[in-house]
Amino acid sequence: EFVLLGLSQNHEVQMILFFFFLLFYMIILPGNVLIILTIQGDSQLGSPMYFFLANLAFLDICYCSVTPPKMLADFFSHHKTISYSACMAQLFFLHFLGAAEAFLLMVMAYDRYVAICKPLHYNRLVNRGVCCVLVGATWGGGFIHGIILFALSIHLPLCGPNVLDNFFCDVHQLVKLACANTYIVELLMFLNNGVVIVMCFTLLLISYTVLLLKVCKQSSKAKNKVAFTCVSHIIVVFVMCGPAMCIYGLPFQAVPMEKVVAVFHTVIFPLTNPMIYTLCNKEIKGSMGKL
């Protein structure tokens, strides 16, 4: 087993953090479930953009169920431990679902690109069959990403201290516990993790920059609506990729305030989906009111 040091050793601070994170968790779950029910129950929200949004909401539900439940339970435990098998499972699902979300954001960027740059071909290029294939590809890509890191992690020679200075298990923490030369494994992990997130962030930033430049040439009414959608997507991209690049962008170097960055990445980020995508969308807010 591994010993988790958690976010704080002070009991009063742990109780404050418990209620704070529990509040976030109680917003994330009902918010994303409501998004899915609203989109599924309203035929007017049948466009590919809302189909992808419903899938993103489902991914958020899965993603925020990997580390927060264990973290909340550990606030009431004096001896915070996690078994080796549970640690490996947590590591796998964290990267599997995180990569799937990153790939899905790229699919949503493609959807906006076709809608803005090739509107006459939109129904042919982004039909229901294509949408299902793209979503399946995001899950498949996330699974491959997660299983590679999982396979590399289980071969790490762990025979030293079993203390992890965090509230969950991750690859860069396990590497620190290795008792042998693991440069090759570290390099493979970095190539599979850091390079992927930096590549996703760069491609998303370039694509939305191109879209915003394209939008500037349209009429004022269409410009405002499309620009607002693109800006909301860019905010989500920065919120998701920013902390991830801080943690995984450098090959296993110490990150200042790593726990704070990790909390933002694993707990707070999923909240941005219902907050940004739905509270600023008149169609979804209207459908939620009817529901």
C-alpha positions in Angstrom: 0.0 0.0 0.0 0.9 3.7 -0.3 0.5 6.4 2.4 -1.1 9.6 1.1 -0.1 12.8 3.0 -3.2 14.6 1.6 -3.6 18.3 1.3 -3.1 19.2 5.0 -2.2 17.5 8.3 -4.2 20.1 10.3 -7.7 18.7 11.4 -9.5 22.1 11.3 -8.1 22.8 7.8 -9.2 19.3 6.7 -12.7 20.0 7.8 -12.9 23.3 6.0 -11.5 21.7 2.8 -14.0 18.8 3.2 -17.1 21.1 3.2 -15.6 23.2 0.4 -14.9 20.3 -1.9 -18.1 18.6 -1.0 -20.0 21.7 -2.2 -18.1 21.6 -5.5 -18.9 17.9 -5.9 -22.6 18.5 -5.2 -22.6 21.1 -8.0 -20.6 19.1 -10.5 -22.7 15.9 -10.4 -26.3 17.3 -10.6 -25.1 20.0 -13.1 -23.7 17.5 -15.6 -26.6 15.1 -15.1 -29.0 18.0 -15.8 -27.0 18.9 -19.0 -27.4 15.3 -20.3 -31.1 15.1 -19.4 -31.8 18.5 -21.0 -30.0 17.7 -24.3 -31.5 14.2 -24.5 -35.0 15.4 -23.7 -35.2 18.4 -26.2 -35.3 17.6 -29.9 -34.3 21.2 -30.7 -30.9 20.5 -29.1 -30.1 17.7 -31.6 -27.2 19.4 -33.4 -23.7 17.8 -33.2 -22.5 20.6 -30.9 -25.0 19.6 -28.2 -24.3 15.9 -28.8 -20.6 16.5 -28.1 -21.5 18.7 -25.0 -23.6 15.8 -23.6 -20.7 13.5 -24.0 -18.4 16.0 -22.4 -20.7 16.2 -19.4 -20.7 12.4 -19.1 -16.9 12.4 -19.2 -16.9 15.1 -16.5 -19.1 12.9 -14.3 -16.7 10.0 -14.7 -13.6 12.1 -14.4 -14.6 13.8 -11.1 -15.4 10.3 -9.7 -11.8 9.2 -9.8 -10.0 11.2 -7.1 -12.5 13.4 -5.2 -14.4 10.5 -3.4 -11.2 9.1 -2.0 -10.0 12.6 -1.1 -13.2 13.4 0.8 -13.1 10.1 2.7 -9.4 10.7 3.7 -10.3 14.0 5.4 -11.8 11.9 8.2 -8.9 9.4 8.3 -5.8 9.8 10.5 -3.9 7.2 8.5 -4.5 7.9 4.8 -3.6 4.8 2.7 -4.4 3.4 -0.7 -3.7 -0.2 -1.9 -1.3 -0.8 -4.8 -4.1 -2.1 -7.0 -6.4 0.9 -6.2 -3.4 3.3 -6.9 -2.9 1.7 -10.3 -6.6 1.9 -11.1 -6.8 5.5 -10.0 -3.7 6.3 -12.2 -5.2 4.5 -15.2 -8.7 6.1 -15.1 -7.3 9.6 -14.4 -5.3 9.6 -17.6 -7.8 7.6 -19.6 -10.6 10.0 -18.9 -8.4 13.1 -18.9 -7.0 12.3 -22.4 -10.5 11.4 -23.7 -11.7 14.9 -22.6 -8.7 16.6 -24.3 -9.4 14.6 -27.5 -13.1 15.5 -27.3 -12.3 19.2 -27.1 -10.4 18.8 -30.3 -13.4 17.1 -31.9 -15.6 20.1 -30.7 -13.0 22.4 -32.3 -13.4 20.5 -35.6 -17.2 20.8 -35.3 -17.0 24.6 -34.9 -14.5 24.8 -37.7 -16.8 23.0 -40.2 -19.8 25.0 -39.0 -18.0 28.4 -39.5 -15.7 27.7 -42.5 -17.8 25.2 -44.4 -21.4 25.8 -43.5 -22.8 24.4 -46.7 -21.1 21.1 -46.2 -21.8 20.9 -42.5 -24.6 18.3 -42.6 -22.5 16.0 -44.8 -19.2 16.4 -42.8 -20.6 16.3 -39.3 -23.6 13.9 -39.5 -24.8 11.6 -36.7 -22.6 8.7 -38.0 -19.5 10.9 -38.1 -20.2 12.2 -34.6 -20.5 8.7 -33.1 -17.2 7.7 -34.8 -15.4 10.8 -33.5 -16.7 10.3 -30.0 -15.7 6.6 -30.2 -12.2 7.7 -31.3 -11.8 10.0 -28.3 -12.6 7.2 -25.9 -10.3 4.8 -27.8 -7.5 7.4 -27.8 -8.0 8.0 -24.1 -7.9 4.3 -23.4 -4.7 3.8 -25.3 -3.1 6.8 -23.6 -4.1 5.5 -20.1 -3.1 1.9 -20.8 0.4 2.9 -21.9 1.0 4.9 -18.7 -0.5 2.0 -16.7 1.8 -0.5 -18.4 4.9 1.7 -17.7 3.9 2.3 -14.1 3.4 -1.3 -13.1 7.0 -2.0 -14.3 8.5 0.6 -12.0 10.9 -1.0 -9.5 9.2 0.3 -6.3 11.2 -0.9 -3.2 11.8 2.2 -1.2 9.5 4.5 0.9 5.8 4.2 0.2 4.8 7.8 1.1 3.1 9.9 -1.6 3.1 13.7 -0.9 -0.3 14.2 -2.5 -4.0 13.2 -2.2 -4.0 10.7 -5.2 -1.7 8.5 -7.1 0.0 9.7 -10.3 2.9 8.7 -12.5 5.4 11.4 -11.6 5.0 10.6 -7.9 5.6 6.9 -8.4 8.8 7.6 -10.4 10.2 9.4 -7.3 9.8 6.2 -5.4 11.6 4.0 -7.9 14.8 2.5 -6.5 16.6 1.9 -9.8 17.6 3.9 -12.9 14.3 4.7 -14.7 15.4 7.3 -17.3 14.0 5.3 -20.2 10.6 4.8 -18.4 10.6 8.5 -17.5 11.2 9.5 -21.0 8.5 7.3 -22.4 6.0 8.6 -19.8 6.9 12.2 -20.7 6.5 11.5 -24.4 3.2 9.9 -23.8 1.9 12.5 -21.3 3.6 15.8 -21.6 3.9 15.8 -25.4 0.3 14.8 -25.8 -1.1 17.6 -23.6 1.1 20.2 -25.1 0.2 19.1 -28.7 -3.5 19.2 -27.9 -3.2 22.6 -26.3 -1.2 24.0 -29.3 -3.6 22.6 -31.9 -6.7 23.8 -30.1 -5.2 27.3 -29.6 -4.3 27.5 -33.3 -7.7 26.2 -34.5 -9.7 28.7 -32.4 -7.4 31.5 -33.4 -8.1 30.7 -37.0 -11.9 30.6 -36.3 -11.9 33.9 -34.5 -10.1 35.5 -37.5 -12.7 33.9 -39.8 -15.5 35.2 -37.6 -14.2 38.8 -37.9 -15.2 38.8 -41.5 -18.9 37.8 -40.8 -21.9 40.0 -40.1 -22.1 41.6 -36.7 -25.0 39.5 -35.4 -23.5 36.2 -36.5 -20.1 37.4 -35.3 -21.2 38.0 -31.7 -22.8 34.6 -31.3 -20.0 32.6 -32.9 -17.3 34.6 -31.2 -19.0 34.0 -27.8 -19.1 30.2 -28.4 -15.4 30.2 -29.5 -14.3 32.3 -26.5 -16.2 29.9 -24.1 -14.4 26.9 -25.7 -11.0 28.7 -25.4 -11.6 29.3 -21.7 -12.3 25.6 -21.1 -9.1 24.8 -23.1 -7.0 27.0 -20.9 -8.6 25.8 -17.7 -8.0 22.1 -18.6 -4.6 22.3 -20.4 -3.0 25.0 -18.2 -2.7 22.9 -14.9 -2.0 19.7 -16.9 0.9 21.3 -18.7 2.3 22.6 -15.3 2.2 19.0 -14.0 3.2 17.0 -17.0 4.8 19.5 -19.4 8.2 19.1 -17.7 9.9 15.7 -17.5 9.2 14.9 -13.8 10.6 18.1 -12.3 9.2 19.6 -9.1 6.2 21.9 -9.7 5.6 24.9 -7.3 2.4 24.4 -5.4 1.8 21.1 -7.1 -1.1 20.1 -4.8 -2.9 23.3 -5.6 -2.4 22.8 -9.3 -3.5 19.1 -8.9 -6.7 20.1 -7.0 -7.6 22.6 -9.8 -6.9 20.0 -12.4 -8.8 17.0 -10.9 -11.6 18.7 -8.8 -12.4 22.2 -10.0 -11.9 21.8 -13.8 -15.0 19.6 -14.3 -17.2 22.4 -12.7 -16.3 24.7 -15.7 -18.3 22.6 -18.1 -21.8 23.4 -16.7 -20.7 26.9 -15.6 -19.3 28.0 -19.0 -21.2 26.0 -21.5 -24.7 26.1 -20.0 -25.1 29.3 -18.0 -24.0 31.3 -21.0 -26.2 29.4 -23.5 -29.7 30.7 -24.0 -31.0 27.5 -25.7 -29.9 25.2 -23.0 -31.1 27.5 -20.2 -34.5 27.7 -21.9 -34.7 23.9 -22.2 -33.6 23.4 -18.6 -36.4 25.7 -17.5 -38.9 23.6 -19.4 -37.5 20.4 -18.0 
